[in-house]
Amino acid sequence: MLRCLRSLLHMIWMGITVIPWTMAVWWVSLLRSPAQAWWYAVGWFRVVIWGTRHLLGIRMEVLGLEHLPAEGPVVLLCKHQSALETLWIPTLIPHRLAFVFKRELLQIPFFGWSMARLDMVHIDRSARAVAMKQVIEQGTRLLGQGTWIIMFPEGTRVPRGKAGTYQSAGVRLAVQAGATIVPVAVATARCWPKQGFCKLPGVVRVAFGQPIATQGQEPRELLHTVQAWIEGEMRRIDPEAYPDCDEAKGLE
């Protein structure tokens, strides 16, 4: 019961704070630029993360942040377990990010309206060929402007301890744009599960892998490399979710 009460307080916290931040994002995007509006959005993400720590009792550990390239175009290919990583990761990255996401999210009151004012890649997942073209064209344009792209290659949130089907759009974009790939593993479902309202106190982790160069590489081989690293790292940062795995468990 206490966990659900804390989760309710956190949801109220998000609902109250998103309204003024949405207004700020709108005004800045209209009067200045979507690029500057992004940092106002990140300000709200930080507010939500503060509430996540203090209202939900979720502690956060970051591994491999030093692996992020200092410059150049980058595509982050990230495990997707919950909404938490979409709010948390932008607070860790010193570059403007653009998410690739399903356009239905734009219909979410306030949050989706803010996303609509930011220059990102929203796709129609029911039309895969069109979606792939949008990712390549819009992603290449944004990378050329200095924006990093973040994508979830499994396409949707995956339950803890499971792996989805990895899609090739992200690696194809990186090859086309000559961008570096950084794989990202997250163990957020330990406390913020895909299903269910009540969040759990505890420790969540995000791990950034070594940069992967894409010049002269085949997308299929790159995708295999990305998937192998992410799924292997998942067993290291969340070994309890993989009971049959004998890999390193020093983070338990």
GIBEL-V17214 format. One record per residue. N is the residue number from 1. RES is the residue in three letters. NEAR is the number of other C-alpha atoms within 10 Angstrom. Layout:
BEGIN
n->N res->RES near->NEAR
n->N res->RES near->NEAR
END
This chain:
BEGIN
n->1 res->MET near->7
n->2 res->LEU near->10
n->3 res->ARG near->16
n->4 res->CYS near->15
n->5 res->LEU near->14
n->6 res->ARG near->20
n->7 res->SER near->20
n->8 res->LEU near->17
n->9 res->LEU near->15
n->10 res->HIS near->20
n->11 res->MET near->16
n->12 res->ILE near->12
n->13 res->TRP near->16
n->14 res->MET near->19
n->15 res->GLY near->15
n->16 res->ILE near->11
n->17 res->THR near->13
n->18 res->VAL near->21
n->19 res->ILE near->15
n->20 res->PRO near->13
n->21 res->TRP near->20
n->22 res->THR near->23
n->23 res->MET near->14
n->24 res->ALA near->16
n->25 res->VAL near->26
n->26 res->TRP near->23
n->27 res->TRP near->15
n->28 res->VAL near->19
n->29 res->SER near->20
n->30 res->LEU near->12
n->31 res->LEU near->10
n->32 res->ARG near->11
n->33 res->SER near->16
n->34 res->PRO near->21
n->35 res->ALA near->18
n->36 res->GLN near->15
n->37 res->ALA near->24
n->38 res->TRP near->22
n->39 res->TRP near->18
n->40 res->TYR near->19
n->41 res->ALA near->23
n->42 res->VAL near->22
n->43 res->GLY near->15
n->44 res->TRP near->21
n->45 res->PHE near->22
n->46 res->ARG near->17
n->47 res->VAL near->15
n->48 res->VAL near->23
n->49 res->ILE near->21
n->50 res->TRP near->13
n->51 res->GLY near->18
n->52 res->THR near->25
n->53 res->ARG near->16
n->54 res->HIS near->14
n->55 res->LEU near->20
n->56 res->LEU near->26
n->57 res->GLY near->17
n->58 res->ILE near->21
n->59 res->ARG near->15
n->60 res->MET near->16
n->61 res->GLU near->11
n->62 res->VAL near->13
n->63 res->LEU near->14
n->64 res->GLY near->12
n->65 res->LEU near->14
n->66 res->GLU near->10
n->67 res->HIS near->13
n->68 res->LEU near->18
n->69 res->PRO near->14
n->70 res->ALA near->10
n->71 res->GLU near->9
n->72 res->GLY near->13
n->73 res->PRO near->21
n->74 res->VAL near->27
n->75 res->VAL near->28
n->76 res->LEU near->26
n->77 res->LEU near->25
n->78 res->CYS near->26
n->79 res->LYS near->29
n->80 res->HIS near->28
n->81 res->GLN near->27
n->82 res->SER near->23
n->83 res->ALA near->14
n->84 res->LEU near->22
n->85 res->GLU near->22
n->86 res->THR near->15
n->87 res->LEU near->18
n->88 res->TRP near->18
n->89 res->ILE near->18
n->90 res->PRO near->22
n->91 res->THR near->18
n->92 res->LEU near->12
n->93 res->ILE near->13
n->94 res->PRO near->9
n->95 res->HIS near->16
n->96 res->ARG near->16
n->97 res->LEU near->26
n->98 res->ALA near->24
n->99 res->PHE near->20
n->100 res->VAL near->22
n->101 res->PHE near->20
n->102 res->LYS near->16
n->103 res->ARG near->15
n->104 res->GLU near->12
n->105 res->LEU near->14
n->106 res->LEU near->17
n->107 res->GLN near->12
n->108 res->ILE near->11
n->109 res->PRO near->13
n->110 res->PHE near->17
n->111 res->PHE near->18
n->112 res->GLY near->15
n->113 res->TRP near->17
n->114 res->SER near->23
n->115 res->MET near->25
n->116 res->ALA near->19
n->117 res->ARG near->21
n->118 res->LEU near->21
n->119 res->ASP near->19
n->120 res->MET near->21
n->121 res->VAL near->24
n->122 res->HIS near->21
n->123 res->ILE near->19
n->124 res->ASP near->15
n->125 res->ARG near->15
n->126 res->SER near->9
n->127 res->ALA near->9
n->128 res->ARG near->12
n->129 res->ALA near->10
n->130 res->VAL near->12
n->131 res->ALA near->19
n->132 res->MET near->18
n->133 res->LYS near->14
n->134 res->GLN near->18
n->135 res->VAL near->23
n->136 res->ILE near->20
n->137 res->GLU near->15
n->138 res->GLN near->17
n->139 res->GLY near->27
n->140 res->THR near->22
n->141 res->ARG near->13
n->142 res->LEU near->20
n->143 res->LEU near->22
n->144 res->GLY near->15
n->145 res->GLN near->11
n->146 res->GLY near->15
n->147 res->THR near->22
n->148 res->TRP near->23
n->149 res->ILE near->28
n->150 res->ILE near->27
n->151 res->MET near->23
n->152 res->PHE near->21
n->153 res->PRO near->23
n->154 res->GLU near->18
n->155 res->GLY near->19
n->156 res->THR near->15
n->157 res->ARG near->18
n->158 res->VAL near->18
n->159 res->PRO near->17
n->160 res->ARG near->22
n->161 res->GLY near->18
n->162 res->LYS near->11
n->163 res->ALA near->17
n->164 res->GLY near->14
n->165 res->THR near->11
n->166 res->TYR near->16
n->167 res->GLN near->15
n->168 res->SER near->16
n->169 res->ALA near->22
n->170 res->GLY near->27
n->171 res->VAL near->28
n->172 res->ARG near->21
n->173 res->LEU near->24
n->174 res->ALA near->26
n->175 res->VAL near->23
n->176 res->GLN near->16
n->177 res->ALA near->22
n->178 res->GLY near->20
n->179 res->ALA near->25
n->180 res->THR near->23
n->181 res->ILE near->28
n->182 res->VAL near->21
n->183 res->PRO near->25
n->184 res->VAL near->28
n->185 res->ALA near->28
n->186 res->VAL near->26
n->187 res->ALA near->31
n->188 res->THR near->25
n->189 res->ALA near->26
n->190 res->ARG near->24
n->191 res->CYS near->20
n->192 res->TRP near->26
n->193 res->PRO near->21
n->194 res->LYS near->18
n->195 res->GLN near->12
n->196 res->GLY near->8
n->197 res->PHE near->13
n->198 res->CYS near->18
n->199 res->LYS near->23
n->200 res->LEU near->19
n->201 res->PRO near->19
n->202 res->GLY near->15
n->203 res->VAL near->17
n->204 res->VAL near->21
n->205 res->ARG near->20
n->206 res->VAL near->24
n->207 res->ALA near->22
n->208 res->PHE near->22
n->209 res->GLY near->23
n->210 res->GLN near->17
n->211 res->PRO near->16
n->212 res->ILE near->16
n->213 res->ALA near->16
n->214 res->THR near->19
n->215 res->GLN near->13
n->216 res->GLY near->8
n->217 res->GLN near->11
n->218 res->GLU near->12
n->219 res->PRO near->19
n->220 res->ARG near->13
n->221 res->GLU near->11
n->222 res->LEU near->21
n->223 res->LEU near->20
n->224 res->HIS near->12
n->225 res->THR near->13
n->226 res->VAL near->23
n->227 res->GLN near->24
n->228 res->ALA near->13
n->229 res->TRP near->16
n->230 res->ILE near->22
n->231 res->GLU near->16
n->232 res->GLY near->14
n->233 res->GLU near->23
n->234 res->MET near->25
n->235 res->ARG near->22
n->236 res->ARG near->23
n->237 res->ILE near->23
n->238 res->ASP near->25
n->239 res->PRO near->21
n->240 res->GLU near->15
n->241 res->ALA near->18
n->242 res->TYR near->15
n->243 res->PRO near->10
n->244 res->ASP near->9
n->245 res->CYS near->13
n->246 res->ASP near->10
n->247 res->GLU near->12
n->248 res->ALA near->13
n->249 res->LYS near->13
n->250 res->GLY near->8
n->251 res->LEU near->9
n->252 res->GLU near->10
END
